[in-house]
Amino acid sequence: MIDLRSDTVTKPSPAMRKSMAEAEVGDDVFKEDPTVNKLEEYIADLLGKEAALYVPSGLMGNQICLNILTDPGDEVICDREAHIFNYESGSPARLSGIQLYPVDGELGVLTPEQVEPYIRTTAYHMPRTKVIEVENTHNRAGGTIWAVEKIIALKNLAKKHNLYFHLDGARIWNACVETGISPNEYASNFDTVSCCFSKGLGAPIGSAIAGSKDFIKEAYRVRKAWGGGMRQVGILAAAALYAVQNNRERLKEDHIRAKKLAERINANSNLEINMKAVQTNILLFKPLKLKQAEALKLCKDKGLILTPGTVDSLRAVTHLDVNDDDINKAADIIDEVFK
Ligand SMILES: Cc1ncc(COP(=O)(O)O)c(C=O)c1O
């Protein structure tokens, strides 16, 4: 089976497992796990923030940030295809009593002109807009990248209206290797940032959030309150540290493979793909003659697993555990299914 469902399906490599086996550990709820402390310092430094906190998942990372930046009844503006809006199980409402206001962007990127009309006035019968959220790279838009100038334009809008600015940087590493922009430069524009080790970087678990010292102090409390206080978790933080230190540069290979596969898809007249959206490791493409469910099944029967994309499209994601040969085979299967 060639598994292109997600970049989360990777297994820890022998070298990563070795670093996990050898990790020094302690009770992280007492802040005594040296490997977690090292990871948090490393991430704070990489993102140019005062402090960082290791959390079990990207979802928890985003939601802790939103919880701290808002009060119940507040509103967060995001792109309509944002992960926090589509894939976080309604957590903003469940965990923080807040609502999201989805705005239509282009390939996941929002402009101040698109956002400003939806920032609420202070009328008492309206929710209070508190945060603007950005996702970079953008998952449901197909791994698309935010240019720094676009981020700065939206940050200036947030500033003008006294709003917080949050980055869902689950795949910020992909944006960085593709553009050459440093994590620090991207992150410097935001109040709070979340990033993941368990996507393209190949760690089995874990994310981090970063921001000011005061913010992280509060985040530490919220993580505990939500059951995310972990004990000798250095064994997992070691995998994250290994991932972020060793697997960032190689993301470029995933992007090259995704482009190759996209070109083969683009050459097939029974499939539609927006090549403008092919920027990193996620591909969305639409079968013109088959329904989504049938297309997924036929691919699977021939040895290729994909996931549903948005509405009627299919999604393929390149990652650490697929090579050139797998990509060629995947393209051959796609050509056979959609001939
Ligand atoms: C953009 C984005 N943010 C957040 C998450 C949530 O990460 P997790 O699955 O670790 O909760 C994901 C997961 O795929 C994601 O793609």
The ligand as an ORCA input file, in Angstrom:
! r2SCAN-3c Opt
* xyz 0 1
  C      -3.244     23.080      9.998
  C      -3.447     22.122     11.138
  N      -3.593     22.611     12.377
  C      -3.776     21.813     13.429
  C      -3.808     20.447     13.283
  C      -4.097     19.597     14.490
  O      -3.070     18.751     14.809
  P      -3.347     17.431     15.684
  O      -3.843     16.404     14.729
  O      -1.991     17.126     16.255
  O      -4.328     17.780     16.718
  C      -3.650     19.878     12.010
  C      -3.725     18.440     11.827
  O      -3.634     17.902     10.744
  C      -3.475     20.748     10.903
  O      -3.376     20.284      9.659
*
